[in-house]
């Protein structure tokens, strides 16, 4: 088992359009990385086929009430990111997505710190009281990780976009498990 690189002091900022290629690379690398923990990445063929277009990232960066929170080291090198979005005006729930940590820093607590920072950010800046996210149903260990962060399964699932993986044999009943967390007042 590879030990994580010691975590440097993390600096947080919101992404700008020029960050999109770096975010794309980080997300794809993190989602594709092989991991020996059972049920962490789920289906390895599916993980290795994951891709995201820079245009999707740019849309998040440039759309009001959505952003990418970036965590960098003191030199500005990107270590982790998470997408955030707020529902319609007046909605009290923020969504988190594409939480990704550079492979060298995985298993070192960076994901936990970045998610906690993003939760604080959406509470402070948007005044939301809840956070929502989802995880692929085959990623049992990731779901347990989110449960340890205070998220609870809502009982709802979102269909998996099978059309994006045409010709690939997918696990039966593949879906996204929806989860939510009530934030403690700051």
Secondary structure, DSSP 4 states (H G I P E B T S, - for coil): -PPPPPP---EEEE--GGGHHHHHHHHHHHHH----STTTS--HHHHHH----HHHHHHHHHSTTEEEEEEE-TT--EEEEEEEEE-STT--EEEEEEEEE-GGGTTTTHHHHHHHHHHHHHHHHH---EEEEEEETT-HHHHHHHHHTT-EEEEEEEE--GGGGTTS---TT-EEEEEEEEPPP-
